[in-house]
Amino acid sequence: MGPLTPDVVCRPDQLTSTWLSEALQRPVEVRSVDAVGTGQIGVCYRVTLLGADGRETVLAKLPAADPGTREMLAGAYRGEVTFYADLASTVAVVVPRCEYAAIRAGTGEFTLLLEDLAPAVQGDQLAGCSLGQAGAAVVNLAGLHGPRWCDPTLLDVPGLSVNGPDDAAILAELYGPATETFVDALHDRIGEDDVDTLHGCVEVAETWALARAERFALVHGDYRLDNLMFDGDSVWAVDWQTLSLALPARDLAYVLGTSLEVDDRRAGERDLVAAYHQALLAHGVSSYTSEQCWDDYRFAMVQGPLVAVFGFAYGTRTDRGDLMFAAMVRRACAAIRDLDTLGLV
């Protein structure tokens, strides 16, 4: 079978010179198509091209090969395409330049052509990061949240909404069993205090999910080291399949709580939250004090174990994944106790 249409291709053999020349709106010749990444959500290829200005590369993101997986992930794919096509230009977060974005209506068939960020390197969630990297990440994060802070027109974007009672009830129903799956499998990799904290998060999950809805913005939803690219002082955010509307500090608490070793977080989080708040002000956010920001950061720390537990329970299990999710939970649960997060819910 040849290319599907000029607008969407779903397989690497469909990334032909003809199709790419049309998509990029300039004549190019394909020299190689090489898989990159693990391909758990979709698949990604580095495409080497020869054009009028010489050799260049782009990254092609395509859907999973399995039709059932495509259908299940259609909403996530649609969210990422919507971000690059319609929303990225309205915020200031640094992301790969999008060369092309298309999705076939009502399906999980999509194509994204993105800037190749090499030689930037992916963050390592298991290893954690430095305070300097965390600082660059939170300032970049403010560029996502600030420009459309509490913007009611975001509620008109298809697929985006603030959590309602039904969403919170479903989350609470699933979170308990997912937590038990995590604890049963990885109990030996976390402490008893962490197990108690995880159970405490389950108890407050429904209330937490609905609280502080008066403050919302575009949130990445999985803003962590494995979804950040670093090159010196520069950072880019990638993988936008979990885009939603929520309390902005969820992203902030998640990246700091899961990425920094406990002692580093304790030493640097006040300054890091302050840097994020100052960046928000620079993007035009008003009537949001530094005290409110710190309080939201403390409150939002539940995001860390929540995402890690669901990621473990519903993802494909790997040795690295076990170590990574355990590290994320250990770090975030320590932060929840340090900050008395559960006492705020």
Secondary structure, DSSP 8 states (H G I E B T S, - for coil): ---S-SS---SGGG--HHHHHHHHTS-EEEEEEEEES--SSEEEEEEEEEETTEEEEEEEEEE-SSHHHHHHTHHHHHHHHHIIIIIGGGS------EEEEEE-TTSS-EEEEEE--TT-EE--TTT---HHHHHHHHHHHHHHHGGGTT-GGGGGSTT-----HHHHHHHHHHHHHHHHHHHHHHGGGS-HHHHHHHHHHHHHHHHHHHTTTTS-EEE-S--SGGGEEEETTEEEE---TT-EEE-THHHHHHHHHHHS-HHHHHHHHHHHHHHHHHHHHHTT--S--HHHHHHHHHHHTTHHHHHHHHHHHHS---HHHHHHHHHHHHHHHHHHHHTT-GGG-
